[in-house]
Amino acid sequence: MSESNDSFNPFDPTGMLKSMRDSNVEAWSKMMIQLVNTDAYARATGAMLDAWLTTSAPFRQMIEKVMTQSLAGLHMPSRDDVTRLAERLTNIEMRLDDLDAKLDEQARTAGKPAGGPRTKPNRMEKPS
């Protein structure tokens, strides 16, 4: 009882519209693929993007200045502040990793297992 979508049914009013839509979409798709795969389209798009970026740079800089001043007025960090903090934390983490590696190397040369629990002398012991 099921019938194929490819067959034409004269009693289906939307079937003809669907087939016209599908063929129209397919034709537009082929045409657009041919258009965007040309060098002329790539050059035109590149020129348009370059012009847009050039004209929007002053506006973007103004927005960044206003945002930085607004954040400073609200005592909140700016993007640069967060970036500097992230760089500092990365530097600290790298130094800690280096120190850990040196401690592991020293423990290996001394014949002791590295990273084990360190015991502190108990200062609260009562003398007997």
Secondary structure, DSSP 8 states (H G I E B T S, - for coil): ----SSS--TT-HHHHHHHHHHHHHHHHHHHHHHHHTSHHHHHHHHHHHHHHHHHHHHHHHHHHHHHHHHHHHTT---HHHHHHHHHHHHHHHHHHHHHHHHHHHHHHHHT--TT-------TT----
